[in-house]
Amino acid sequence: MSNPIPASAYLTAFGTAVPPHRFDQSRIADFMAAAMDLNPVEERRLRALYRSTRIRQRYSVLPDYGLEPGEFTFYPNTPTLEPFPTVQKRMVAYREYAVGLAETALRECLQSRNMQPGEISHLITVSCTGMYAPGPDIELIERLGLKSSVHRIAVNFMGCYGAFNGLKTAAALVKADPAAKVLMVCVELCTLHFQKKKEEDHLLANALFADGAAGILIEGSLESGASALEIMDFACEVLPEGREDMAWHIHDFGFEMKLTSRVPDVLKTGLPAVLQRITQAQGIKPEDISLYAIHPGGRRILEVVEQVLDLTHEDNAAAYAILQEYGNMSSGTILFVLKKLWELNSRSGGSWIFASAFGPGLTAETALLKIV
């Protein structure tokens, strides 16, 4: 009796989208300094923080970050932005803007693969910056022309590593049914949740996060001659010593991110072990990996990853490029990095990619992929 052929999962197409409002990092610093009524010393520290991020520009669904007081469309046109927008108002904006952004990313994804919407069997939506029901999944079925019988899965409120949970689900689906075609989208509107508080974690979150969407297609088989990223394995590690250093809570005036400067140091203790475990499971060594897709949660996180995994700055070039041009778009950011990495290396068949993202828990999610 012949041995059965192992089931496979392939990432075959990408699509990305950002909102129309693009702001230089220095312009956002202007808005934040005015909104929080900082004194000269506080303002100098804020601007130093923004310069240190290595972010050149970010995108938002809100035009307000580039407007002057009196011109705002979302925030109140008052000196202190009071009454500050409630969760309800922010969720109204999420519903207004999120689906259109997700639709744009998914249309690019389908077009790049020359696939018809009716061929899609499953739809996975990933988001941590807004929720409502019937949700984006229902609206995307109607907008894209997907079958009304398409299977839907929502991955909500898992932070920057949410894409990995969607990927795990998609990979399991196509391995169980190689004929399945799974469409997944991460859409995050982080800039809806600006908090005008002076604590370090709020200042850091305001300096990093941005809006964007990324769609991908996962299939169980490849056409002859096609290029793809084969999803080989996943591994994760919860680092409880960092539980209080990264969190995401719903409060009366938006979703509040807790993000302390200890996060990079906590990652030092767990990431090397995860890399060792995931490579060993595939019968390879860490040095066999030639490409890295690291979630650019911030400049310091990328530097620590380089230190503990013995990487060069060039190894992290894709992550730095996305951070510089887009900022941190939460769950979708790792897909932006993977897309860029694949565009630069699509002809490097057989190359291994180690991908990782970090979020509340403190959780390190990782994946091992291969260019085929």
HELIX and SHEET records of a PDB file:
HELIX    1   1 GLN A   25  ALA A   35  1                                  11    
HELIX    2   2 PRO A   40  SER A   52  1                                  13    
HELIX    3   3 ASP A   64  GLY A   66  5                                   3    
HELIX    4   4 VAL A   87  ARG A  113  1                                  27    
HELIX    5   5 PRO A  117  GLU A  119  5                                   3    
HELIX    6   6 PRO A  136  LEU A  144  1                                   9    
HELIX    7   7 GLY A  159  TYR A  161  5                                   3    
HELIX    8   8 GLY A  162  ALA A  176  1                                  15    
HELIX    9   9 CYS A  190  HIS A  193  5                                   4    
HELIX   10  10 GLU A  200  LEU A  208  1                                   9    
HELIX   11  11 PRO A  240  GLY A  242  5                                   3    
HELIX   12  12 VAL A  263  ALA A  281  1                                  19    
HELIX   13  13 PRO A  286  ASP A  288  5                                   3    
HELIX   14  14 ARG A  299  LEU A  309  1                                  11    
HELIX   15  15 GLU A  314  ASN A  316  5                                   3    
HELIX   16  16 ALA A  317  TYR A  326  1                                  10    
HELIX   17  17 SER A  330  GLY A  332  5                                   3    
HELIX   18  18 THR A  333  ASN A  345  1                                  13    
SHEET    1   A 9 HIS A 151  ASN A 156  0                                        
SHEET    2   A 9 HIS A 122  SER A 127  1                                        
SHEET    3   A 9 LYS A 181  LEU A 189  1                                        
SHEET    4   A 9 ASP A 211  GLU A 219 -1                                        
SHEET    5   A 9 TYR A  10  ALA A  17 -1                                        
SHEET    6   A 9 LEU A 229  VAL A 238 -1                                        
SHEET    7   A 9 THR A 363  ILE A 371 -1                                        
SHEET    8   A 9 TRP A 352  GLY A 359 -1                                        
SHEET    9   A 9 LEU A 291  ILE A 294  1                                        
SHEET    1   B 2 HIS A  21  ASP A  24  0                                        
SHEET    2   B 2 GLN A  57  SER A  60 -1                                        
SHEET    1   C 2 MET A 246  HIS A 251  0                                        
SHEET    2   C 2 GLY A 254  LEU A 259 -1                                        
END                                                                             
